[in-house]
Amino acid sequence: MHGTLRDSDDFFPFGSMAQYASAHDLNGTTRSTYILADTEGGERGVRVPLNATGTGIGRAEVEGQLGDFLEDPSLMQIIADAYREIHPDRDQYTRLYLMRDVYQLRDGYVVGEPETTLLAEWEVER
């Protein structure tokens, strides 16, 4: 109940139950939050692997703390540091972009191209 009242996952597993509380609108929208990166090797817009073997940080964790990332984009430094720790021999990230795609649904299926929005960005400190 604590997580539901605060609408927070800060004290997982005592998180909000809102995700289970209602049916989804099959003709509404759905959102996907993710992070892109530029690398030392010059690659631009590389998808950051938000999972146990990529950064050790899951996408759900980023989505759960989205407000914090929006308020303070420097928190994305943690993601770059985690990637460096797991993959020290790979090209490292130089800039991170917190992104959101919004998809339109019709009868529960995605129609058209997503609307993509840059939510925040951070120049990685070394």
C-alpha positions in Angstrom: 0.0 0.0 0.0 2.9 2.3 0.7 4.2 2.1 -2.9 0.7 2.6 -4.3 0.1 5.7 -2.2 3.5 7.2 -3.1 3.3 5.9 -6.7 6.9 4.8 -6.2 9.0 1.7 -6.6 11.7 3.0 -4.3 11.0 0.3 -1.7 10.6 -2.6 -4.0 8.9 -5.1 -3.6 6.5 -2.6 -1.9 5.8 -0.8 -5.2 2.7 0.6 -6.8 0.1 -1.8 -7.9 -1.3 0.6 -10.5 0.1 -1.4 -13.4 -2.3 -4.2 -12.5 -5.3 -2.0 -11.6 -7.0 -1.4 -15.0 -7.4 -2.8 -18.5 -5.3 -1.2 -21.3 -7.0 0.8 -24.0 -6.5 -1.3 -27.1 -6.8 2.0 -29.2 -4.7 4.1 -26.9 -0.9 4.6 -26.8 2.0 2.7 -25.2 5.4 4.1 -24.2 8.9 2.7 -24.3 11.8 4.4 -22.5 15.3 3.6 -23.5 18.8 5.1 -23.6 21.0 5.8 -26.6 24.7 6.6 -26.5 27.6 8.0 -28.6 30.9 6.1 -28.2 34.6 6.9 -28.1 34.8 5.1 -31.5 32.5 7.6 -33.1 29.3 5.6 -33.2 26.2 7.7 -32.7 22.9 6.5 -31.3 23.9 3.1 -30.0 21.3 1.4 -28.0 22.5 1.0 -24.4 21.8 -2.5 -23.1 19.7 -2.0 -20.0 20.0 -5.6 -18.7 22.1 -7.7 -16.3 24.9 -8.4 -18.8 25.0 -4.9 -20.5 25.0 -2.5 -17.6 23.6 -4.4 -14.7 20.8 -1.9 -14.6 17.4 -2.9 -16.0 15.1 -0.8 -18.1 12.4 -1.1 -15.5 14.8 0.4 -13.0 15.3 3.4 -15.3 11.6 3.7 -15.9 10.9 3.5 -12.2 13.2 6.3 -11.5 12.3 8.4 -14.6 11.4 11.4 -12.6 14.8 11.5 -10.9 16.6 11.2 -14.3 14.5 14.0 -15.7 15.2 16.2 -12.7 18.9 15.4 -12.6 20.3 14.0 -15.9 23.7 13.6 -14.2 22.3 10.4 -12.7 22.9 8.8 -16.1 26.6 8.8 -15.2 25.8 5.7 -13.2 24.8 3.9 -16.3 28.0 4.9 -18.1 30.1 3.8 -15.1 28.3 0.5 -14.8 28.9 -0.2 -18.5 32.6 0.7 -18.1 32.9 -1.7 -15.2 31.3 -4.6 -17.0 32.9 -3.9 -20.4 36.3 -2.2 -19.9 37.7 -3.4 -23.3 34.8 -1.9 -25.4 34.4 1.6 -26.7 33.0 3.6 -23.8 30.1 6.0 -23.9 30.7 9.7 -24.3 27.1 11.0 -24.3 23.9 9.4 -23.2 20.4 10.3 -24.4 17.3 9.3 -22.4 14.6 8.7 -25.0 10.9 7.8 -25.2 8.9 6.3 -28.0 5.1 6.6 -28.0 3.3 4.1 -30.2 -0.3 4.4 -31.3 -2.4 1.3 -30.9 -5.4 0.1 -33.0 -7.1 -3.0 -31.7 -4.1 -3.7 -29.6 -1.6 -3.5 -32.5 1.0 -0.8 -33.2 0.1 1.3 -36.2 2.4 3.8 -37.9 5.8 5.1 -36.7 6.4 6.0 -33.1 6.7 9.5 -31.8 10.2 9.8 -30.5 11.1 12.4 -27.8 14.5 13.2 -26.3 13.8 13.5 -22.5 17.3 14.3 -21.2 21.0 14.0 -22.2 24.2 13.8 -20.3 27.9 14.2 -21.3 29.7 11.3 -19.7 32.5 12.3 -17.2 35.6 10.1 -17.3 
